[in-house]
Amino acid sequence: MKTGKTKEDRKKKWDNFWYYYKYHVLIGAFALICIITFVKDMLGKVSYDYEIGFLGDYSMVEEDRIEMEKWFTENAKDLNGDGEVHVQISDYFIPSEGDEGYDPQMVMAGQTKFTVDVQTATSMIYFVSERSYEKFKEMEVFSADESQLIAVKDCKAFKEMGSPASIQNMYITLRILPEVADNEKGDDAQNYYEESEKLLKKFIGE
């Protein structure tokens, strides 16, 4: 009899607690899940030493992207001092209206990502199509000096990678280093630019 009353009392207490505090519990549980997810993402987040832009008239073939990232990783320097080298190639596919694969939403997404990259100086090295180069040099992203534009098929690394079809008609170049107001960020950007220039020369075979 006592046991029955105890169980009943516990149930009433639980029901009473849940009635008054269920939203607090649910919100707390949701917040905990968010924190755990955020921590897992941060712990698993890769810190890239170099990011390289791809501005083609078509999207890059995944197998070629993997091969290119492998080459750059093997030939690049550990810039952030974490003992590892990580390189990411970002594909900014921005087709013109009438091109195969043209989709207004895709174009908007590509332009947004590319704009953020340019403003933050995330990528210093770019693979560009001739059309992309002409378009963005007018916006002073790339140098107007066309001697700075190197045909990828003439580069040493192109052959070392097995001549990936996705880039055989592309060019490789450095972007113009933007002015950075903050001195510390400016020094970091300058160092990143200089190391990217060395990596580019290695890619060319100089």
Protein Blocks (a to p, Z undefined) as FASTA:
>chain_A
ZZmmmmmmmmmmmmmmmmmmmmmmmmmmmmmmmmmmmmmmmmmpccdfbdcddddfbdcd
fklmmmmmmmmmmmmccfkonopacddddddddddehiahiafklmmmmmmmmmmmmmno
mafbdcddfklmmmmmmnomacfblklpccfklpmklmmnopaaklmmpccddddddddf
blklmmmmmmmmmmmmmmmmmmnoZZ
